[in-house]
Each structure stands twice: as structure tokens, then as C-alpha cells.
Amino acid sequence: MDRAIDGFLRYLKIERNSSPLTIKSYAEDLASFHEYLLDRVGAIPSPSGITVPMLRGYVAYLHECDYAKTTVARRLACLRSLFRYCVREELTESNPAKALRTPRTGRKLPSLLSPDQITTLLEAPPANEPAGIRDRAMLETMYSGGLRVAELVGLNVSNWDRDGDVLRVLGKGRKERIAPVGKFAVKALSHWMDIREPDERPDSKVALFLNRFGRRLTTRSIGRMLEKYLAQTGLDRQVSPHTLRHSFATHLLDGGADLRSVQEMLGHKSLTTTQIYTHVSTRRLHETYESAHPHSATNRKDRS
């Protein structure tokens, strides 16, 4: 089983071009299953020795530990992928995880910032110091292009097409897409490039955004940067870098963009994933109607 897991993780990296974060998540999920087998079964069977009852026991254990339904669903998806790989490699004849039913998790609507809140956040970094100029360029770029934080830190200088005002972004599965760069982001990026000071280190030469040591930034450093400006502006401290991506998509739909275009700009493989933002826009329409229309349920006066 250990060799099968190692081979599966290599397969994700080399053949599937999965992101480092995806591989890390799969490795953690499989480590949990490995630990369960040692503790409850007393040994680690080969892939062909894993049975449906064993997997059902693992799912029951996850529920006993009060894991969220989304976590249980993700770990089941991981096991299905592992055993599909094992069947392909002839390590087992069948996929025992196929027999398990995924718990219904529902769909949680993403958190958002309003356009005014976005403006407040984007104007928070100081424009008179290098770190502030860089931070504003990063925030503007994330919101302008709907970028994931991992996509932002992976950007190279060569990914920015100044003539076309677009970025070539490497998304999930190493799939490349074109992301727009609006006039505010162009201005912020241009200002950053004017003061960016690379040195002879490899990262410094190619990475678009650098830390003070001339190295490529990390996703965690972006999170810390955002936390600082949220505290300064008094915005919700629960906002994450991904909130800018959610806000980007919802503001586009609110402004009349069609769903297919938003799907392409987000780099979603399935339109179903993008449709969550239509629910957000519909909810916002209802809220506006209820607060503003004189005949809404909220504002209607009793005529009896």
C-alpha cells in the first residue's frame, strides 16, 4: 500500500500536473487513512486486500471524530482516485471506494466584499513605500483578474502582456488561461515594475512579485499581508485572498456579464462550478428589492 500511495502521488504530479497544494492535500488524506488502518485493523493491507467494509469503517470513524461532511466527502474522493489508479496499474481488480456514498454537503455561498469595500481595501496599502506599492499591485491584480492566490504567487514577469493588458495564468492542473488586467491594475503593476529591484538570484529575475529578500512570495505571506490591511480598514477579518476572486465573479455577473465568459475568466472546468455565483447575485437582487421596493414584504404596509 505504501508503494501504491507513493506511485499515486507521483502520478498526480507528473501525469496529471496537479498543483502542489492538491498533492499536499491528497497526501494528508491518505496519511489519515494509513493511520486508521494501523490503529483499527492492526496492519496495512495491500491495495487488493482493502475491502468495502474496511472503507465503511473508516467513514464511520470520520463521522465519530465529528469531521465536517465536506472533509469526509473530500477524503472519499481521494480514496476513489487512489483505487482508480491501483486498478489502472493492476494492483487490484476493483475499486472498493465506488461502493461508498458521498455525504451530501450542500453548497455554501461564498463570502464577498461590496464594490465600496473592495475600493477601501485596494486603497489601503501606502503608495509612498515599496512594500505598499507591491501590495497594492498584488491586490489589484487578484481582483482585476479573479486570480487564485497560488496563481498570483506563481506569476512571472513574462506572464504580463503589457500590450494586450492580459496575464497568462497557470491554473489548476497546469492549465493556462488568459486573465484580464484592468486600468487600475495596469497602473499599479506599472508602478511596481518601476521600483522592482531584481538581483542575481533566480527567483528575483523571473518572479513578478518579490519579498524584501528578493524571493518569490508564498501564499501564506499573501494571507498575512491581507490580514494587515483588513485590520487597518476595519473590514471583516474573516475575509481571505479567495474572497477577492469571489467578489470578481459576482461583480461581473451583477454588471451583466454572461456566465460562460465568467467561467472562462475563472478557469473553471465545469459551468456548474461557476453557477454558484448566480445564486449569490440572485440573493443580492432579492435583498435590494426587499430593502428598496415599496411593495416588498419588508416595506409593504398593512392595507386592511
Stockholm file with secondary structure:
# STOCKHOLM 1.0

chainA/1-304         MDRAIDGFLRYLKIERNSSPLTIKSYAEDLASFHEYLLDRVGAIPSPSGITVPMLRGYVAYLHECDYAKTTVARRLACLRSLFRYCVREELTESNPAKALRTPRTGRKLPSLLSPDQITTLLEAPPANEPAGIRDRAMLETMYSGGLRVAELVGLNVSNWDRDGDVLRVLGKGRKERIAPVGKFAVKALSHWMDIREPDERPDSKVALFLNRFGRRLTTRSIGRMLEKYLAQTGLDRQVSPHTLRHSFATHLLDGGADLRSVQEMLGHKSLTTTQIYTHVSTRRLHETYESAHPHSATNRKDRS
#=GR chainA/1-304 SS CHHHHHHHHHHHHHTSCCCHHHHHHHHHHHHHHHHHIIIIISSCCCGGGCCHHHHHHHHHHHHHTTCCHHHHHHHHHHHHHHHHHHHHTTSCSSCGGGGSCCCCCCCCCCCCCCHHHHHHHHTCSCTTSHHHHHHHHHHHHHHHHTCCHHHHHTCBGGGEETTTTEEEEECGGGCEEEEECCHHHHHHHHHHHHHCCCCSSHHHHHBSSBCTTSSBCCHHHHHHHHHHHHHHHTCCTTCCHHHHHHHHHHHHHHTTCCHHHHHHHHTCSSHHHHTHHHHHHHHHHHHHHHHHCTTSTTTCCCCC
#=GC SS_cons         CHHHHHHHHHHHHHTSCCCHHHHHHHHHHHHHHHHHIIIIISSCCCGGGCCHHHHHHHHHHHHHTTCCHHHHHHHHHHHHHHHHHHHHTTSCSSCGGGGSCCCCCCCCCCCCCCHHHHHHHHTCSCTTSHHHHHHHHHHHHHHHHTCCHHHHHTCBGGGEETTTTEEEEECGGGCEEEEECCHHHHHHHHHHHHHCCCCSSHHHHHBSSBCTTSSBCCHHHHHHHHHHHHHHHTCCTTCCHHHHHHHHHHHHHHTTCCHHHHHHHHTCSSHHHHTHHHHHHHHHHHHHHHHHCTTSTTTCCCCC
//
